Amino acid sequence: MNMKYESQENLAIAKGLASAARFGQISYEEAKKKAQPYLDKVNAKGSEIAKKFGKRFTPIQFSKLVR
């Protein structure tokens, strides 16, 4: 699978969990726990790409997704 699409899918899953927490379907802590592995993958790939091009990468945090 293409890494670009894998990162997009991981981010979409994390956003879905954040949305579920926002609407009260699952608790905030439960959503954060479930989303963290996906965010770790996205942040690792983003950091790798930023390093390749000599740029600074700001990691995606779960609290920012819930806003």
Contact map, one row per residue, 1 for C-alpha under 8 A:
1110110000000000000000000000000000000000000000000000000000000000000
1111110000000000000000000000000000000000000000000000000000000000000
1111111000000000000000000000000000000000000000000000000000000000000
0111111100000000000000000000000000000000000000000000000000000000000
1111111110000000000000000000000000000000000000000000000000000000000
1111111111000000000000000000000000000000000000000000000000000000000
0011111111100000000000000000000000000000110010000000000000000000000
0001111111110000000000000000000000000000000000000000000000000000000
0000111111111000000000000000000000000000000000000000000000000000000
0000011111111100000000000000000000000110110000000000000000000000000
0000001111111110000000000000000000000110010000000000000000000000000
0000000111111111000000000000000000000000000000000000000000000000000
0000000011111111100000000000000000100100000000000000000000000000000
0000000001111111110000000000000000110110000000000000000000000100000
0000000000111111111000000000000000000000000000000000000000000000110
0000000000011111111100000000000000000000000000000000000000000000000
0000000000001111111110000000001101100000000000000000000000000000000
0000000000000111111111000001001100100000000000000000000000000100110
0000000000000011111111100000000000000000000000000000000000000000010
0000000000000001111111111100001000000000000000000000000000000000000
0000000000000000111111111111001000000000000000000000000000000000010
0000000000000000011111111001000000000000000000000000000000000000010
0000000000000000001111111000000000000000000000000000000000000000000
0000000000000000000111111110000000000000000000000000000000000000000
0000000000000000000111111110000000000000000000000000000000000000000
0000000000000000000110011111011000000000000000000000000000000000000
0000000000000000000010011111111000000000000000000000000000000000000
0000000000000000010011000111111100000000000000000000000000000000000
0000000000000000000000000011111110000000000000000000000000000000000
0000000000000000000000000111111111000000000000000000000000000000000
0000000000000000110110000111111111100000000000000000000000000000000
0000000000000000110000000001111111110000000000000000000000000100000
0000000000000000000000000000111111111000000000000000000000000000000
0000000000000000100000000000011111111000000000000000000000000000000
0000000000001100110000000000001111111110000000000000000000000100000
0000000000000100000000000000000111111111000000000000000000000100000
0000000000000000000000000000000011111111100000000000000000000000000
0000000001101100000000000000000000111111110000000000000000000000000
0000000001100100000000000000000000111111111000000000000000011100000
0000000000000000000000000000000000011111111100000000000000000000000
0000001001000000000000000000000000001111111110000000000000000000000
0000001001100000000000000000000000000111111111000000000000010000000
0000000000000000000000000000000000000011111111100000000000110000000
0000000000000000000000000000000000000001111111110000000000000000000
0000001000000000000000000000000000000000111111111000000000000000000
0000000000000000000000000000000000000000011111111100000010100000000
0000000000000000000000000000000000000000001111111110000110100000000
0000000000000000000000000000000000000000000111111111000000000000000
0000000000000000000000000000000000000000000011111111100000000000000
0000000000000000000000000000000000000000000001111111111110000000000
0000000000000000000000000000000000000000000000111111111100000000000
0000000000000000000000000000000000000000000000011111111000000000000
0000000000000000000000000000000000000000000000001111111000000000000
0000000000000000000000000000000000000000000000000111111100000000000
0000000000000000000000000000000000000000000000000111111110000000000
0000000000000000000000000000000000000000000000100110011111000000000
0000000000000000000000000000000000000000000001100100001111100000000
0000000000000000000000000000000000000000000000000000000111110000000
0000000000000000000000000000000000000000001001100000000011111000000
0000000000000000000000000000000000000010011000000000000001111101100
0000000000000000000000000000000000000010000000000000000000111111100
0000000000000100010000000000000100110010000000000000000000011111110
0000000000000000000000000000000000000000000000000000000000001111111
0000000000000000000000000000000000000000000000000000000000011111111
0000000000000010010000000000000000000000000000000000000000011111111
0000000000000010011011000000000000000000000000000000000000000111111
0000000000000000000000000000000000000000000000000000000000000011111
